[in-house]
Amino acid sequence: MRKTSKIFSILLVVVFILSSFNGVSFADETNDNIHITILGTSDIHSNLYGYTYEDQVETTNNGAARIYSYIKQVRKENPNTILIDNGDTYQGTILADAIYNKKLDTLHPVTKVLNHMGFDAMILGNHEYNFGMEFLEKIINELEMPVLAANARYKDGRDLGKPYIILEKQGIKIGILGITNPNAPRWDGEKVDDLEFDSVYEAGKKYAKILKEDEKVDLLFVSAHVGLIPEYDEENGSDGAERLLKEVPEIDAALLGHYHTVSADSLGEIIYGSPRNAGRDVVRFDFEIEQIDGKFVVADKAVITVDMQEVEPNQEIRDLIEEEHKFTIDFINGEGSSEDGEMGGGIFGEASADFQPKNEIEGIPEGKLRDTAVIELIAKVQLEISGADVTGVALFQDNSDIKTGPINYGDLFNIYKFDNTLYTVDVTGKELIDYMEWSALHYNTWKPGDINISFDENVPGYLYDMFKGVDYKVDLSKPAGERIVDVRYKGEPLKEDEVLTLAVNNYRYSSGLKGYKLVEANRKWESPKAIREYLAEYIQEKGVIDPIVSNNWEITGVDLEHPLRDEIIQLVNDKKLPIPYNHSLNIDELEEMGIIVDGKVVDLEDEVDQELSHSEGPTRPKADDKQEDVEEQQVTEYIVKSGDVLWKIAEEYGKTWEELAEFNKLKNPHLIYPEQVIRIP
């Protein structure tokens, strides 16, 4: 969190702690300053009810219904509250993707919810473009709030949405500038051919000047559906917010998103924040405005994220979409169907056994460590319908599986959650290996002493593909870019100039192969239906499907054996050690931490409060505002990242781990976990 005045900081900490709705009022402020609150949501991904349709169970920590409970309370506390949605709101659940995104003549349930919640503006996320321009225009027309996209427009000059709006609270002019993700053409190709997109920085700089100089706003707030760090254009920063916040000081605060990671921080004098996906957090910005010589000035500001874990869902929202919610459940169970005829309802077939092996280490998906039947099934269907020589398949969710027994639409959505179509493109052997190396960036390099395989926190899991049609090995003892070895096609070593037909989904073609210039040739075929529909047809035709693996690939260059390995893994599975997702458990480090002493594993009694929020994107810190103040002392707050150990943090700041353990009153200094705050004197 950005440093603020002591009184304002304490106020925000109280707000954070009491966000379970014990009630906080701003009516008794002791001065004439005006308090403005801006609440931001992002990447809700059509999770309205707080329900997992794949499993048909209620969730406990997310959904728009919970968000609305929090919003209503804040509006009671402060009438000067503004509500902004940062996009990726209409895609992500069976309710939206399989049903209501295809009912163009029906009011969308997401629209119903957004209108009821009273958002002041919505910014277009990249997933709003997934379903074509007719769908996009439909939702823009349905919404009762302005839709913002300052950096996008029709090529014929028509506006797509508005670039900004100006709201007024107690005489204060607040400019809300909305910026969409400029990478939409990478991911949606022909669907957005009628549009053109500008750089985040260029559009932001242009309209920030207009808002401050021409519109003379007192507070400038940016909502951008991008992460802080550029996604593709690292050199010019055209698709991230970092350059904008560094070079446009007129901005007071920014709501970010897209990466599905929590942040509440500052860059210079600009505060920014972002939430996780599916409605798990609300980003709260608070501004103290004072009037000096007749002019309103931002005297103080702060940002926090508010977790929806303890929030009760609002029944108004659930009642509002009860019909659509029930229809979706019926659709999954065979009592409904989508209007375009997509297979959806009922049982397609049966699985003779589970398709995914049980994870040896909790939170470390076996589906990324070895060949599994889930990937084999998707690849088989993709090769059959495309006639390609080779194909790449991602495990979009770490827990994707088909369980023993009947298979319905929820099971298909679980293993393939996107409405992707299939493309083919001709590639040379060298291009294929380059693509495979790009995919293998997801792994961390193995080092001696590591007892598990881990994954690079800066490479999201949905970017990792496994390949069928070739045999190969992934040597994790080698650095990134040199890991793919012994590639064979039809039993023979793959030649660099050999040409193969590759089948990949449309997203991977646009954002991966073309986005990173991995292949030169262009698409030569597109499937007329979504991949998920072909999976349904295949299973229905077979009736009973068996989990089959070809083991055409394997990980090499690692030695995970150690006499204490089983004991250490049990500590993870018992939640006594953090899940080693982004940093491998290493024997030498465990000895330095005191977890292994004299060749034995010590007894760890305390459980670690940990959450599986990995594989969504690069990790960003979350401020923990419950930390008590340390009086009369300068303190630096360090946000623990996955893989951190206390002695390394101490070494970085010229301290000993014993000093930090004592200063932070750590009951067990060997148990620190991601997003924990370590205070450094």
Secondary structure, 3 states (H helix, E strand, C coil): CCCCCHHHHHHHHHHHHCCCCCCCCCCCCCCCCEEEEEEEECCCCCCCCCEECCCCEECCCCCHHHHHHHHHHHHHHCCCEEEEECCCCCCCCHHHHHHHHHCCCCCCHHHHHHHHHCCCEEECCHHHHCCCHHHHHHHHHHCCCCEECCCEEECCCCECCECEEEEEECCEEEEEEEECCCCHHHHHHHHHCCEEECCHHHHHHHHHHHHHHHCCCCEEEEEECCCCCCCCCCCCCCCCCHHHHHHCCCCCEEECCCCCCCEEEEECCEEEEECCCCCCEEEEEEEEEEEECCEEEEEEEEEEEEECCCCCCCHHHHHHCHHHHHHHHHHHHCCCCCCCCCCCCCCCEEECCCCCCCCCCCCCCHHHCCCCHHHHHHHHHHHHHHCCCEEEEECCCCCCCCCCEEECHHHHHHHCCCCCCEEEEEEEHHHHHHHHHHHHHHECCCCCCECCCCECCCCCHHHCEEEECCEEEEECCCCCCCCEEEEEECCEECCCCCEEEEEEEHHHHHHHHHCCCCCCCCCCEECCCCHHHHHHHHHHHHCEECCCCCCCEEEECCCCCCCCHHHHHHHHHCCCCCCCCCCCCEHHHHHHCCCEECCEECCCCCCCCCCCCCCCCCCCCCCCCCCCCCCCCCCEEEECCCCCCHHHHHHHCCCCHHHHHHHCCCCCCCCCCCCCEEEEC
